Amino acid sequence: LRLVESGGGSVAPGGSLRLSCIASGDTLEHYAIGWFRQVPGKEREGVACISLHDGSTFYRKSVKGRFAISKHNANGTVFLQMNNLTPEDAATYYCAAVTEWTTVEVVCDMPTYELEAWGQGSQVTVSS
């Protein structure tokens, strides 16, 4: 499976951005895909995850109500709409995929080595 990200950029606090992750190279309906973020010196954390089979979702408490993850199976794309961004959301965001999973919450808590494919990373900067 190959994952290619787009989106990201720089916004002022309160602004919005949308990240896209295009998946190709395998049968997608068996996968769960998550968005993970990392800042230097901290562990990578899963913020939003979605099942490509039934669309079930999970959000980290810190982004719930502000971020929305969605999918478009026909073209293998997963989106992360990020609204009301704060400086604490600034990070490099990665999409990642896995076929061996139980719930989307578990996917968002997976250590990085258990995820099978990763996007290249998208920088999100939030500053005034």
C-alpha positions as CSV (number, residue, x, y, z in Angstrom):
1,L,0.0,0.0,0.0
2,R,1.2,3.5,-0.9
3,L,0.1,6.6,0.9
4,V,0.6,10.1,-0.6
5,E,-0.3,13.2,1.5
6,S,-1.2,16.7,0.4
7,G,-2.4,19.8,2.2
8,G,-0.9,21.4,5.2
9,G,0.6,24.8,5.4
10,S,0.6,27.8,7.7
11,V,-2.5,29.4,9.3
12,A,-3.2,31.9,12.1
13,P,-4.9,30.6,15.3
14,G,-8.5,29.9,14.7
15,G,-7.9,29.0,11.0
16,S,-8.6,25.8,9.1
17,L,-6.7,23.4,7.0
18,R,-7.5,20.2,5.2
19,L,-5.1,17.3,4.8
20,S,-5.6,14.6,2.2
21,C,-4.2,11.1,2.1
22,I,-4.5,9.1,-1.2
23,A,-4.1,5.3,-0.8
24,S,-3.3,3.0,-3.6
25,G,-1.9,-0.4,-4.4
26,D,-4.1,-2.8,-2.4
27,T,-7.8,-3.6,-1.6
28,L,-8.7,-0.7,0.6
29,E,-11.8,-1.9,2.4
30,H,-9.8,-4.0,4.8
31,Y,-7.8,-1.1,6.1
32,A,-8.1,1.4,8.8
33,I,-6.3,4.7,8.3
34,G,-5.3,7.2,10.9
35,W,-3.8,10.7,11.1
36,F,-0.9,10.9,13.5
37,R,1.1,14.0,14.5
38,Q,4.5,14.6,15.9
39,V,6.4,17.5,17.2
40,P,10.2,17.4,17.9
41,G,11.0,15.7,21.2
42,K,7.6,14.1,21.6
43,E,6.1,10.8,20.6
44,R,3.9,10.5,17.6
45,E,0.2,10.5,18.6
46,G,-2.9,9.4,16.7
47,V,-5.4,12.1,16.6
48,A,-8.2,10.7,14.3
49,C,-8.7,7.3,12.8
50,I,-11.3,5.8,10.4
51,S,-12.3,2.4,9.1
52,L,-12.4,2.2,5.3
53,H,-14.9,-0.6,5.7
54,D,-17.7,1.0,7.7
55,G,-16.6,4.6,8.2
56,S,-16.4,4.3,12.0
57,T,-14.2,7.0,13.5
58,F,-12.3,7.8,16.6
59,Y,-10.9,11.2,17.8
60,R,-8.4,12.1,20.4
61,K,-10.0,14.2,23.1
62,S,-7.7,17.1,22.2
63,V,-9.1,17.4,18.7
64,K,-12.7,16.2,19.1
65,G,-15.2,18.7,17.9
66,R,-12.6,20.6,15.8
67,F,-11.2,17.9,13.5
68,A,-13.2,15.7,11.2
69,I,-11.9,12.6,9.4
70,S,-13.7,11.3,6.4
71,K,-13.2,9.0,3.4
72,H,-13.9,8.7,-0.2
73,N,-13.5,5.0,-1.0
74,A,-14.0,5.4,-4.7
75,N,-10.7,7.2,-5.1
76,G,-9.0,5.9,-2.0
77,T,-8.8,9.2,-0.2
78,V,-9.0,10.0,3.5
79,F,-9.3,13.6,4.6
80,L,-8.6,15.4,7.8
81,Q,-10.5,18.7,8.1
82,M,-8.9,20.8,10.9
83,N,-10.8,23.7,12.2
84,N,-10.2,26.3,15.0
85,L,-6.5,25.4,15.0
86,T,-4.4,26.4,17.9
87,P,-0.6,26.6,18.3
88,E,-0.7,23.3,20.1
89,D,-1.9,21.7,16.9
90,A,1.3,22.6,15.0
91,A,3.1,19.5,14.1
92,T,4.1,17.2,11.2
93,Y,1.0,15.2,10.3
94,Y,1.3,11.7,8.9
95,C,-1.4,9.3,7.6
96,A,-0.9,5.7,8.3
97,A,-2.7,2.4,7.4
98,V,-3.1,-1.0,8.9
99,T,-5.0,-4.2,8.1
100,E,-4.7,-6.0,11.4
101,W,-6.8,-4.1,13.8
102,T,-9.8,-4.4,16.1
103,T,-11.3,-1.0,16.7
104,V,-10.4,2.4,15.3
105,E,-9.6,3.6,18.8
106,V,-7.0,0.9,19.0
107,V,-5.5,2.0,15.7
108,C,-5.0,5.5,17.0
109,D,-3.2,4.1,20.0
110,M,-0.9,1.8,18.0
111,P,2.8,2.1,18.3
112,T,4.4,3.3,15.0
113,Y,5.9,-0.1,14.2
114,E,2.5,-1.8,14.1
115,L,1.3,0.5,11.3
116,E,2.0,-1.0,7.9
117,A,2.3,2.1,5.6
118,W,3.0,5.8,6.2
119,G,2.6,8.9,4.2
120,Q,5.5,11.3,3.7
121,G,4.3,13.8,6.3
122,S,2.7,17.3,6.0
123,Q,3.8,20.3,8.0
124,V,1.1,22.3,9.8
125,T,2.2,25.6,11.3
126,V,-0.2,27.7,13.5
127,S,1.0,31.1,14.4
128,S,0.0,34.7,14.3
